[in-house]
Amino acid sequence: MSDSEHYDPLTPRQTGSPRDTQERKMPRGMVIRLVAYLVAGHVVAAFLYILFAVAGGNQ
């Protein structure tokens, strides 16, 4: 019998190696890049909103 026949996806894995806990975390570079993209995206969106608000207010 293979181990795949007894695999239960609802049962948490019982491994205590530090490698497993490290694999579950997002890499630090990816987190920094995600935050930078979110901030940059909001800055661009705010600039466009202000641009259209000023342009539409002069009518």
DSSP file (Angstrom, degrees, kcal/mol; ACC not computed):
  #  RESIDUE AA STRUCTURE BP1 BP2  ACC     N-H-->O    O-->H-N    N-H-->O    O-->H-N    TCO  KAPPA ALPHA  PHI   PSI    X-CA   Y-CA   Z-CA
    1    1 A M              0   0    0      0, 0.0     2,-0.2     0, 0.0     0, 0.0   0.000 360.0 360.0 360.0 143.5    0.0    0.0    0.0
    2    2 A S    >   -     0   0    0      1,-0.1     3,-0.9     0, 0.0     4,-0.4  -0.570 360.0-116.0 -97.2 165.2    1.2    3.5   -0.7
    3    3 A D  G >  S+     0   0    0      1,-0.2     3,-1.0    -2,-0.2     4,-0.1   0.759 108.9  70.0 -69.9 -24.0    1.0    6.5    1.5
    4    4 A S  G >  S+     0   0    0      1,-0.3     3,-0.8     2,-0.2    -1,-0.2   0.764  90.0  61.3 -68.1 -22.7   -1.3    8.3   -0.9
    5    5 A E  G <  S+     0   0    0     -3,-0.9    -1,-0.3     1,-0.2    -2,-0.2   0.782 109.6  41.2 -71.6 -25.6   -4.1    5.8   -0.1
    6    6 A H  G <  S+     0   0    0     -3,-1.0     2,-0.3    -4,-0.4    -1,-0.2   0.217  85.5 128.0-105.2  13.1   -4.1    7.0    3.5
    7    7 A Y    <   -     0   0    0     -3,-0.8    -3,-0.0    -4,-0.1    -4,-0.0  -0.560  36.4-171.6 -76.5 128.5   -3.7   10.7    2.9
    8    8 A D    >   -     0   0    0     -2,-0.3     3,-1.2     3,-0.1    -2,-0.0  -0.960  11.4-161.8-119.8 111.3   -6.3   12.9    4.6
    9    9 A P  T 3  S+     0   0    0      0, 0.0    -1,-0.1     0, 0.0     4,-0.1   0.689  89.3  58.7 -68.5 -16.0   -6.1   16.5    3.4
   10   10 A L  T 3  S+     0   0    0      2,-0.1    -2,-0.0     0, 0.0     0, 0.0   0.630  87.9  85.1 -87.5 -13.3   -8.0   17.7    6.5
   11   11 A T  S <  S-     0   0    0     -3,-1.2    -3,-0.1     1,-0.0     3,-0.1  -0.779  85.2-122.4 -89.0 125.4   -5.5   16.3    9.0
   12   12 A P        -     0   0    0      0, 0.0     2,-0.1     0, 0.0    -2,-0.1  -0.323  30.6-102.6 -66.6 149.0   -2.6   18.7    9.6
   13   13 A R        -     0   0    0     -4,-0.1     2,-0.5     1,-0.1     0, 0.0  -0.425  24.0-145.3 -69.2 145.4    0.9   17.5    8.8
   14   14 A Q        +     0   0    0     -2,-0.1     2,-0.4    -3,-0.1    -1,-0.1  -0.550  49.7 129.6-113.7  66.0    2.9   16.5   11.8
   15   15 A T        -     0   0    0     -2,-0.5    -2,-0.0     2,-0.1     0, 0.0  -0.963  36.1-169.4-117.1 138.0    6.4   17.5   10.9
   16   16 A G        +     0   0    0     -2,-0.4    -1,-0.1     4,-0.0    -2,-0.0   0.221  41.4 127.3-110.5  14.4    8.5   19.6   13.2
   17   17 A S    >>  -     0   0    0      1,-0.1     4,-1.0     2,-0.0     3,-0.9  -0.479  62.8-131.2 -75.9 144.6   11.3   20.5   11.0
   18   18 A P  H 3> S+     0   0    0      0, 0.0     4,-1.8     0, 0.0     5,-0.1   0.738 103.8  68.5 -65.3 -21.1   12.2   24.2   10.7
   19   19 A R  H 3> S+     0   0    0      1,-0.2     4,-1.8     2,-0.2     5,-0.1   0.884  96.6  52.4 -65.2 -37.3   12.3   23.8    6.9
   20   20 A D  H <> S+     0   0    0     -3,-0.9     4,-0.9     1,-0.2    -1,-0.2   0.902 109.5  47.7 -66.6 -40.9    8.5   23.2    6.8
   21   21 A T  H  X S+     0   0    0     -4,-1.0     4,-0.6     1,-0.2     3,-0.2   0.849 110.5  53.0 -69.4 -32.0    7.7   26.4    8.8
   22   22 A Q  H >< S+     0   0    0     -4,-1.8     3,-0.7     1,-0.2    -1,-0.2   0.864 104.7  55.2 -70.1 -34.6   10.0   28.4    6.6
   23   23 A E  H 3< S+     0   0    0     -4,-1.8    -1,-0.2     1,-0.2    -2,-0.2   0.750 101.5  58.5 -70.1 -23.3    8.3   27.2    3.4
   24   24 A R  H 3< S+     0   0    0     -4,-0.9    -1,-0.2    -3,-0.2     2,-0.2   0.712  92.8  81.6 -79.9 -20.0    4.9   28.4    4.7
   25   25 A K  S << S-     0   0    0     -3,-0.7     3,-0.1    -4,-0.6    -3,-0.0  -0.563  86.2-113.6 -85.2 149.8    6.1   32.0    5.1
   26   26 A M        -     0   0    0     -2,-0.2    -2,-0.1     1,-0.1    -1,-0.1  -0.579  42.1 -98.2 -75.8 144.1    6.2   34.4    2.2
   27   27 A P     >  -     0   0    0      0, 0.0     4,-1.7     0, 0.0     3,-0.4  -0.341  28.1-124.1 -61.9 145.2    9.7   35.5    1.2
   28   28 A R  H  > S+     0   0    0      1,-0.2     4,-2.3     2,-0.2     5,-0.2   0.871 109.5  55.5 -61.2 -39.1   10.6   38.9    2.7
   29   29 A G  H  > S+     0   0    0      1,-0.2     4,-2.3     2,-0.2    -1,-0.2   0.865 106.4  51.2 -62.0 -36.5   11.5   40.4   -0.8
   30   30 A M  H  > S+     0   0    0     -3,-0.4     4,-2.4     2,-0.2    -1,-0.2   0.883 109.1  50.3 -69.5 -37.5    8.0   39.5   -2.0
   31   31 A V  H  X S+     0   0    0     -4,-1.7     4,-2.4     2,-0.2    -2,-0.2   0.924 111.9  47.6 -64.9 -44.5    6.3   41.2    0.9
   32   32 A I  H  X S+     0   0    0     -4,-2.3     4,-2.4     1,-0.2    -2,-0.2   0.919 113.2  48.4 -62.9 -43.3    8.4   44.3    0.4
   33   33 A R  H  X S+     0   0    0     -4,-2.3     4,-2.6     2,-0.2    -2,-0.2   0.894 110.5  51.7 -64.2 -40.0    7.6   44.3   -3.3
   34   34 A L  H  X S+     0   0    0     -4,-2.4     4,-2.3     2,-0.2    -2,-0.2   0.925 111.6  45.9 -62.5 -45.9    3.9   43.8   -2.6
   35   35 A V  H  X S+     0   0    0     -4,-2.4     4,-2.6     2,-0.2     5,-0.2   0.908 112.8  50.9 -64.1 -41.8    3.8   46.7   -0.2
   36   36 A A  H  X S+     0   0    0     -4,-2.4     4,-2.8     1,-0.2     5,-0.2   0.913 111.4  47.5 -63.3 -42.7    5.7   48.9   -2.6
   37   37 A Y  H  X S+     0   0    0     -4,-2.6     4,-2.6     2,-0.2    -1,-0.2   0.889 112.0  50.3 -66.4 -38.5    3.3   48.1   -5.5
   38   38 A L  H  X S+     0   0    0     -4,-2.3     4,-2.0    -5,-0.2    -2,-0.2   0.931 113.7  44.5 -64.5 -44.5    0.3   48.7   -3.3
   39   39 A V  H  X S+     0   0    0     -4,-2.6     4,-2.2     2,-0.2    -2,-0.2   0.941 115.4  47.4 -64.8 -47.1    1.6   52.1   -2.2
   40   40 A A  H  X S+     0   0    0     -4,-2.8     4,-2.4     1,-0.2    -2,-0.2   0.896 111.3  51.8 -62.4 -40.3    2.7   53.1   -5.7
   41   41 A G  H  X S+     0   0    0     -4,-2.6     4,-2.2     1,-0.2    -1,-0.2   0.892 110.7  47.4 -63.8 -39.8   -0.7   52.0   -7.1
   42   42 A H  H  X S+     0   0    0     -4,-2.0     4,-2.5     2,-0.2    -1,-0.2   0.863 110.4  52.4 -70.6 -34.9   -2.6   54.1   -4.6
   43   43 A V  H  X S+     0   0    0     -4,-2.2     4,-2.4     2,-0.2    -2,-0.2   0.931 111.6  46.1 -65.0 -44.5   -0.4   57.1   -5.3
   44   44 A V  H  X S+     0   0    0     -4,-2.4     4,-2.4     2,-0.2    -2,-0.2   0.912 113.3  49.7 -64.0 -42.1   -1.0   56.9   -9.0
   45   45 A A  H  X S+     0   0    0     -4,-2.2     4,-2.3     1,-0.2    -2,-0.2   0.900 111.2  48.9 -64.4 -40.2   -4.7   56.4   -8.4
   46   46 A A  H  X S+     0   0    0     -4,-2.5     4,-2.6     2,-0.2     5,-0.2   0.901 110.3  51.6 -65.7 -40.3   -4.8   59.4   -6.1
   47   47 A F  H  X S+     0   0    0     -4,-2.4     4,-2.7     1,-0.2    -2,-0.2   0.930 111.6  46.4 -61.5 -45.5   -3.0   61.5   -8.7
   48   48 A L  H  X S+     0   0    0     -4,-2.4     4,-2.5     2,-0.2     5,-0.2   0.895 111.8  51.5 -64.9 -39.0   -5.4   60.6  -11.4
   49   49 A Y  H  X S+     0   0    0     -4,-2.3     4,-2.4     2,-0.2    -2,-0.2   0.938 112.9  44.5 -62.4 -46.3   -8.4   61.3   -9.1
   50   50 A I  H  X S+     0   0    0     -4,-2.6     4,-2.7     2,-0.2     5,-0.3   0.910 111.7  54.4 -64.9 -41.0   -7.0   64.7   -8.3
   51   51 A L  H  X S+     0   0    0     -4,-2.7     4,-2.2     1,-0.2    -2,-0.2   0.933 113.6  40.3 -58.2 -48.0   -6.2   65.4  -11.9
   52   52 A F  H  X S+     0   0    0     -4,-2.5     4,-2.3     2,-0.2    -1,-0.2   0.852 113.7  54.4 -72.2 -33.8   -9.8   64.6  -13.0
   53   53 A A  H  X S+     0   0    0     -4,-2.4     4,-1.1    -5,-0.2    -2,-0.2   0.914 112.6  43.0 -66.0 -42.1  -11.3   66.4  -10.0
   54   54 A V  H  X S+     0   0    0     -4,-2.7     4,-0.5     2,-0.2    -2,-0.2   0.913 115.7  48.5 -69.2 -42.3   -9.4   69.6  -10.8
   55   55 A A  H >< S+     0   0    0     -4,-2.2     3,-0.6    -5,-0.3    -2,-0.2   0.859 114.0  46.4 -67.7 -34.8  -10.1   69.3  -14.6
   56   56 A G  H >< S+     0   0    0     -4,-2.3     3,-0.7     1,-0.2    -1,-0.2   0.699 103.7  63.1 -80.7 -18.5  -13.8   68.7  -14.0
   57   57 A G  H 3< S+     0   0    0     -4,-1.1    -1,-0.2     1,-0.2    -2,-0.2   0.591  89.4  68.9 -82.1 -10.4  -14.2   71.6  -11.5
   58   58 A N  T <<        0   0    0     -3,-0.6    -1,-0.2    -4,-0.5    -2,-0.1   0.227 360.0 360.0 -92.9  14.6  -13.3   74.3  -14.0
   59   59 A Q    <         0   0    0     -3,-0.7    -1,-0.2     0, 0.0    -2,-0.1   0.472 360.0 360.0 -87.6 360.0  -16.4   74.0  -16.1
